[in-house]
Amino acid sequence: MPDTGRIAKPRTASYDPALSVRRGERVTLGQNDPENPGWRWVMNAQGLGGWVPEDALQGDVMVEDFDTAELSVQPGQVVEVLQIRLGWCHAALPEGGTGWLPASVLVRK
């Protein structure tokens, strides 16, 4: 049985388009996120930016694939929890689509 949770608070994705980076890709490093420790702003060669976990970086090189897509959700929605990382949840909606949302908006079952 998959790990699921119910959305307790509404959440709108904070930026679009999302950044998708690949292992071995060199990025430009930006600031650390003061509200979410362990996350770092990076930009790809085209200037598109997004937050990635600092442990996904070795210097300015990605050591894993990472997609910064976020989910917009409403209270009562059920999601499949794919991963919890540094206070954020990577989740899938039953109707399709995956993305990140703060773990604080989710009540796990």
Disulfide bonds with the S-S distance in Angstrom:
none
